[in-house]
Amino acid sequence: MIRYKMYERELTDGGSYQYHTCVDKFDEYDIDLYDYECNTTPKNETSPHDYIHVSCLRKGVDEFIRKSVLDYFNIPVDFPVVYFTRKVPFTSEFKCGFYLNTYKNFNSLYFYQTIQTIKLFKGLYNDVFLAGDFDGNGNFVDDSINIEIMPIQSKDVYYKIRKILIKTFDIDNFNTCDNLFDEYSVDKFHFHVKIKYGINGLVVKFYNTYPNNPFLNYYDK
């Protein structure tokens, strides 16, 4: 059963777009993932591969993904994992999401740049986590880093983040995003922003869920 979809659009010049579908379970895998978000991403003309994603909601039963789940999907890492992504059919490499205190142990070339970027959004987010690529042995591949900003959900915060992205990255590609906020209410969708630094340059993306906001109480104290 489909729970919701998440649309992804690039704001920088690459023009990529995708949609992700959150489902109750993966029929193809014999493991209980009831406590997790399970998403699929189909290939399209801007992305030639299918993917699955398993994520651990901070307010769920587990704070991070259980080792038994990581082992089942052959994710050989020894740090707290927020989410992982695998290409389908599986290949040796994979992507993991993690927090800043994990990232500082990777001695990444992008660490200082990441810190400075997060500071730009001070007071505007509920959470920030990072994501990167790993080889089949669980070694971090320091070719890029994703910074995922999970904003406080409001129209005012959206426009403040929009202003920061324009000023910092010289982006002016917000028409589709702006239209979402014409008659905005927090229950309609959840939005977040991803900033990626890497050897192939800068990528900035905007995400929104559809047809509702499945995370309304996610950050409640």
Secondary structure, 3 states (H helix, E strand, C coil): CEEEEEEEEECCCCCCEEEEEEECCCCCCCCCCCCCEEEEECCECCECCEEEEEECCCCCCCCCCCHHHHHHCCCCCCCCCCEEEEEECCCCCEEEEECHHHHHHHCCCCHHHHHHHHHHCCCCEEEEEEEEEECCCCCEEEEEEEEEEEECCCHHHHHHHHHHHHHHHCCCCCHHHHHHCCCCCCCCCCEEEEEEEECCCCEEEEEEEECCCCCCCCCCC
